[in-house]
Amino acid sequence: MRIHPKRSSLAQFIALVALSSAAVGVVAGCGGNKATDSTSTSPAAAPSTTKQSFVSDLYGYSVDSWTGTSAETAWDGTGSPGDGDPTVDTLSGPESQRAFAFAGPTKATLKSFVAKGRRANAQQRGCPAKPEKTEATTIDGEPAIIDELHCGVFALSASTIHDGKVYVFFTYDQPGQEAAMRAWFRSLVKGVSFSA
């Protein structure tokens, strides 16, 4: 879990969600279906059934039904990147959810990488070094660990290792929507593919 409170506030987060919702409304209002008139022999355009997926330019993964913005530079494997760092992908869910991701080469085991990340997060952000809850799961068939904790915000992170590269997905928001966040975050990690 990587939180960067100095670069991102709840007000900025809410503003981004509001802007995203407004943009979706504008696009939907401008679209519309083409109807055929009595002289036309072509049928009305069928709705698109193409699933949209985010593909990370730098990290080689994709997420079904999500869009996003790729990181500007690749993570070098040091520190604990937060949502405002140029090494972090920003992911946008189908219902305006926000999540973040980064990846980098590692020789560590998953367990040791996660332990090191927890310590770095505690040192850099003052969060508890031990999560409130930890869950074993998989991401695209690879073993993964999901941590959750309260640290001024409610935060979730999922880490896995694939082909010698560690991947970290994380999100956070104000407390109060924990059950909904858990559900959509688990859906996000189930939609990750490493065959991008």
Rosetta blueprint (number, residue, H / E / L):
1 M L
2 R L
3 I L
4 H L
5 P L
6 K L
7 R L
8 S L
9 S L
10 L H
11 A H
12 Q H
13 F H
14 I H
15 A H
16 L H
17 V H
18 A H
19 L H
20 S H
21 S H
22 A H
23 A H
24 V H
25 G H
26 V H
27 V H
28 A H
29 G H
30 C H
31 G L
32 G L
33 N L
34 K L
35 A L
36 T L
37 D L
38 S L
39 T L
40 S L
41 T L
42 S L
43 P L
44 A L
45 A L
46 A L
47 P L
48 S L
49 T L
50 T L
51 K L
52 Q L
53 S E
54 F E
55 V E
56 S L
57 D L
58 L L
59 Y L
60 G L
61 Y L
62 S E
63 V E
64 D E
65 S L
66 W L
67 T E
68 G E
69 T E
70 S L
71 A L
72 E L
73 T L
74 A L
75 W L
76 D L
77 G L
78 T L
79 G L
80 S L
81 P L
82 G L
83 D L
84 G L
85 D L
86 P L
87 T L
88 V L
89 D E
90 T E
91 L E
92 S E
93 G L
94 P L
95 E L
96 S L
97 Q L
98 R E
99 A E
100 F E
101 A E
102 F E
103 A E
104 G E
105 P E
106 T L
107 K L
108 A L
109 T L
110 L H
111 K H
112 S H
113 F H
114 V H
115 A H
116 K H
117 G H
118 R H
119 R H
120 A H
121 N H
122 A H
123 Q H
124 Q H
125 R H
126 G L
127 C L
128 P L
129 A L
130 K L
131 P L
132 E L
133 K E
134 T E
135 E E
136 A E
137 T E
138 T E
139 I E
140 D L
141 G L
142 E E
143 P E
144 A E
145 I E
146 I E
147 D E
148 E E
149 L E
150 H E
151 C L
152 G L
153 V L
154 F E
155 A E
156 L E
157 S E
158 A E
159 S E
160 T E
161 I E
162 H E
163 D L
164 G L
165 K E
166 V E
167 Y E
168 V E
169 F E
170 F E
171 T E
172 Y E
173 D E
174 Q L
175 P L
176 G L
177 Q L
178 E H
179 A H
180 A H
181 M H
182 R H
183 A H
184 W H
185 F H
186 R H
187 S H
188 L H
189 V H
190 K H
191 G L
192 V E
193 S E
194 F L
195 S L
196 A L
